Amino acid sequence: MIGESIYDRASPPHVMTSIRLPRFFNATERPSLSRQMMRIGAVIVLVFIAIAFLAPILQAIGLIQNPTEFLDNPPHVAPNMRHWFGTSSLGYDVFSRTLFGTQAAIQVVILATALSLVVGVPLGMLSGYRGGKLDRALLFLMDTIYTLPGLLLSVTLAFVVGRGVFNAAIALSIAYIPQYYRVVRNQTVSVKTELFIEAAQAMGASTWRVLSKYLFANVIQSVPVLFTLNAADAILTLGGLGFLGLGLPDEVPEWGHDLREALDALSTGGIWWTALFPGLAMTFLVVGLSLFGEGLNEFVDRKTR
């Protein structure tokens, strides 16, 4: 037809091509409160992760001080252009120690939650699948651990294993193993009666094959949510251990230890910066992880339904 363009002949006018994005990333629809919480929390956590990675680089190029050096700095200097967050009672640069405290916190928390996940998830799957005496014994053990306050248990274990990054991770992880165990065990008990599990058993599949191939993907949905919420709690517990002098060694920058050192300065009056900035850093990271975990929880529940 005269006047018809080559584009009109190539595709009919009633056919529209578009790229469909997942609903979570669809910018045209109004995000729900859970998505907004998840996005805000994700941004906060990513900022702290970036700080943890960039802190050694910033020190190497001379933009921030070494967090363990204090002899060249006068004590209790208020925030200024040279020391953005001021200095502590010993002369430590508070800005540098706050940034490097992020690195220590993320290292310990990731290691602690990963250890508890690696132990709790397999035990929960095996207990729920096999049942019997093994299930009853593990339930009794995990319920006993779960009844103990997390901070008290971590303090007791910190006395036993000593101070250090890996030792602090061990002291923190014991308190979270029962949570992974109970969530995964309950999911396994409900899923193991499904027809596809019975069919795999009838075909002679071994226990390891059933657990790894058929059960794992169906019982793991709630674990990422629990991981983020436990990470937020672990930040506070690590801060409590550091405040009590049971967390990391003194030469390692850590928010709880810095808050303990700032306690004496607060009593003198007027010296607020030594406690404010480490406390704010801990608070923001906990809030970010909590927002991300709560938003992820609602998102996973909606996907499951």
C-alpha positions in Angstrom: 0.0 0.0 0.0 1.2 3.5 -0.9 2.2 5.4 2.1 2.8 2.4 4.2 6.2 2.4 5.8 8.5 -0.5 6.0 8.1 -0.5 9.8 4.3 -0.9 9.4 4.8 -4.0 7.2 7.4 -5.5 9.5 5.2 -5.6 12.5 1.4 -5.4 12.7 0.1 -2.3 14.6 -1.7 -4.4 17.2 1.4 -6.3 18.2 3.4 -4.7 21.0 6.7 -5.9 22.2 7.8 -5.1 25.7 10.3 -6.3 28.2 8.6 -7.7 31.3 10.6 -7.1 34.5 10.2 -9.0 37.7 7.6 -7.3 40.0 10.2 -6.5 42.6 12.1 -4.3 40.1 9.1 -2.9 38.3 9.4 0.9 38.7 6.0 1.7 37.2 4.0 0.2 40.1 4.0 1.6 43.5 6.3 -0.4 45.8 4.7 -1.9 48.9 6.0 -1.1 52.4 7.9 -4.4 52.6 9.7 -3.6 49.4 10.5 -0.1 50.5 11.9 -1.5 53.8 13.9 -4.1 51.9 15.4 -1.5 49.5 16.3 0.9 52.3 17.9 -1.9 54.4 19.8 -3.2 51.3 21.2 0.3 50.6 22.4 0.7 54.2 24.0 -2.7 54.3 25.7 -2.2 51.0 27.1 1.1 52.2 28.6 -0.6 55.2 30.1 -3.4 53.1 31.6 -0.8 50.8 33.1 1.0 53.8 34.6 -2.3 55.0 36.3 -2.9 51.7 37.4 0.7 51.1 38.8 1.4 54.6 42.2 -0.3 54.0 42.5 1.4 50.6 41.8 4.8 52.1 44.4 4.2 54.7 47.0 3.1 52.1 46.6 6.3 50.1 46.7 8.4 53.3 43.1 9.7 53.5 42.6 8.2 56.9 44.9 7.3 59.8 46.0 3.9 60.9 43.4 3.0 63.6 46.0 1.5 65.9 48.3 4.5 66.0 47.7 7.1 68.7 51.1 8.6 69.8 51.0 11.4 67.2 47.4 12.6 68.2 46.5 14.6 71.2 43.8 13.0 73.4 40.2 14.2 73.5 40.3 16.5 70.5 36.9 17.6 69.4 35.8 16.9 65.7 37.7 19.1 63.3 39.0 19.2 59.8 42.0 16.9 60.6 40.1 14.5 62.9 36.5 14.4 61.5 35.2 12.4 64.5 37.7 13.7 67.0 40.1 11.6 69.1 39.7 9.3 72.0 41.2 9.4 75.5 44.3 7.6 74.2 44.6 9.7 71.1 43.1 7.2 68.6 41.4 8.8 65.6 37.7 8.0 66.1 36.8 8.3 62.4 39.4 5.7 61.4 38.4 3.3 64.2 34.7 3.7 63.3 35.4 2.8 59.6 37.6 -0.2 60.5 35.1 -1.3 63.1 32.8 -1.9 60.2 35.3 -4.4 58.8 35.7 -6.3 62.0 31.9 -6.4 62.6 31.1 -7.7 59.2 33.9 -10.3 59.3 32.8 -11.7 62.7 29.1 -11.6 61.9 29.3 -13.3 58.5 31.6 -16.0 59.9 29.3 -16.6 63.0 26.1 -16.8 61.0 27.7 -19.0 58.3 29.0 -21.4 61.0 25.5 -21.6 62.6 23.9 -22.2 59.2 26.4 -24.9 58.2 25.7 -26.8 61.4 22.0 -26.1 62.0 20.6 -26.7 58.5 22.0 -30.2 58.0 21.1 -31.2 61.5 17.5 -29.9 61.0 17.1 -31.8 57.8 18.5 -35.1 59.1 16.5 -34.8 62.3 13.2 -34.1 60.6 13.7 -36.7 57.9 14.9 -39.6 60.1 12.8 -38.9 63.2 12.9 -41.4 66.0 15.4 -41.3 68.8 17.8 -39.1 66.8 15.1 -36.5 66.4 14.1 -36.5 70.1 17.7 -36.3 71.2 18.5 -33.3 68.9 15.3 -31.6 69.8 16.1 -31.9 73.5 19.6 -30.5 72.9 18.6 -27.6 70.7 15.7 -26.6 73.0 18.1 -26.6 76.0 20.5 -24.3 74.1 17.6 -22.1 72.9 16.3 -21.5 76.4 19.6 -19.9 77.4 19.9 -16.1 76.8 22.0 -15.5 73.7 24.3 -12.9 75.3 24.8 -14.9 78.4 25.7 -18.0 76.3 28.1 -16.0 74.1 29.8 -14.4 77.2 30.3 -17.9 78.7 31.7 -19.3 75.5 33.9 -16.2 75.1 35.5 -17.0 78.5 36.2 -20.5 77.3 37.5 -20.0 73.7 39.3 -16.6 74.3 39.4 -13.5 72.2 39.9 -13.3 68.5 37.9 -13.1 65.3 37.3 -16.8 64.9 36.8 -17.3 68.6 34.2 -14.6 68.8 32.5 -16.1 65.7 32.3 -19.5 67.5 30.9 -17.8 70.7 28.2 -16.1 68.7 27.3 -19.0 66.4 26.3 -21.5 69.1 23.3 -19.3 70.1 21.9 -19.3 66.5 22.3 -23.0 65.6 19.0 -24.0 67.4 17.1 -21.4 65.3 18.2 -22.8 62.0 17.7 -26.3 63.3 14.1 -25.7 64.4 13.0 -23.8 61.2 14.6 -26.4 58.9 13.4 -29.4 61.0 9.8 -28.2 61.0 9.9 -27.6 57.2 11.4 -31.1 56.6 8.7 -32.8 58.7 6.0 -31.2 56.6 7.7 -31.7 53.2 8.8 -35.4 53.7 5.2 -36.6 53.4 4.8 -35.2 49.9 4.4 -37.6 47.0 7.7 -36.7 45.2 9.6 -37.7 48.4 7.7 -41.0 48.7 8.3 -41.6 45.0 12.1 -41.0 45.4 12.1 -43.4 48.4 10.2 -46.0 46.4 12.8 -45.8 43.6 15.5 -46.6 46.2 17.1 -43.2 46.6 19.5 -43.0 49.5 19.0 -40.7 52.5 21.8 -38.3 51.2 20.2 -38.1 47.8 16.7 -37.4 49.2 18.1 -34.7 51.5 20.4 -33.0 49.0 18.3 -33.2 45.8 14.7 -33.2 46.9 14.4 -31.8 50.4 17.1 -29.0 50.5 15.5 -26.7 47.9 12.1 -27.0 49.6 13.1 -26.3 53.2 15.7 -23.5 52.6 13.3 -20.7 51.7 13.1 -19.1 55.2 16.9 -19.5 55.9 17.9 -16.2 54.2 15.4 -14.2 56.3 16.7 -15.8 59.5 20.3 -15.2 58.3 19.8 -11.4 58.0 17.9 -11.2 61.3 20.6 -13.2 63.1 23.2 -11.0 61.6 21.5 -7.9 63.1 21.4 -9.6 66.5 25.0 -10.7 66.2 26.1 -7.1 65.7 24.6 -6.2 69.1 26.0 -9.3 70.8 29.5 -8.7 69.4 29.2 -5.1 70.7 28.2 -6.4 74.1 31.2 -8.8 74.2 33.5 -5.9 73.2 32.0 -3.7 75.9 32.8 -6.4 78.4 36.3 -6.9 77.1 35.6 -10.4 75.8 35.3 -9.8 72.0 38.3 -9.0 69.8 41.9 -8.2 70.9 42.5 -4.6 72.0 44.5 -3.8 68.8 41.6 -4.6 66.6 39.2 -1.7 66.1 35.7 -2.7 67.4 32.7 -0.6 68.2 31.9 -2.3 71.6 35.5 -1.9 72.8 35.5 1.8 71.8 32.2 2.4 73.6 33.7 0.9 76.7 36.7 3.2 76.4 34.4 6.2 75.9 32.4 5.4 79.1 35.0 7.2 81.3 35.1 10.2 79.1 31.3 10.6 79.2 31.4 11.0 83.0 33.6 14.0 82.7 31.1 15.9 80.6 31.5 17.5 77.2 33.3 14.6 75.5 30.5 13.1 73.4 32.1 12.2 70.1 34.0 9.1 71.4 30.7 7.3 72.1 28.4 8.9 69.6 30.0 7.8 66.3 30.7 4.1 67.1 27.2 3.9 68.6 25.6 5.4 65.5 27.5 3.1 63.2 26.4 0.0 65.2 22.8 1.3 65.3 22.6 2.1 61.5 24.0 -1.4 60.6 21.6 -3.1 62.9 18.6 -1.1 61.5 19.7 -1.8 57.9 19.9 -5.6 58.5 16.6 -5.6 60.4 14.8 -3.6 57.6 16.2 -5.9 55.0 15.3 -9.0 56.9 11.7 -7.9 57.7 11.2 -6.9 54.1 12.6 -10.1 52.8 10.4 -12.0 55.2 7.2 -10.6 53.8 8.5 -11.0 50.3 9.3 -14.7 50.9 6.0 -15.3 52.6 4.1 -13.8 49.6 6.1 -15.9 47.1 5.4 -19.0 49.2 1.7 -18.4 49.3 
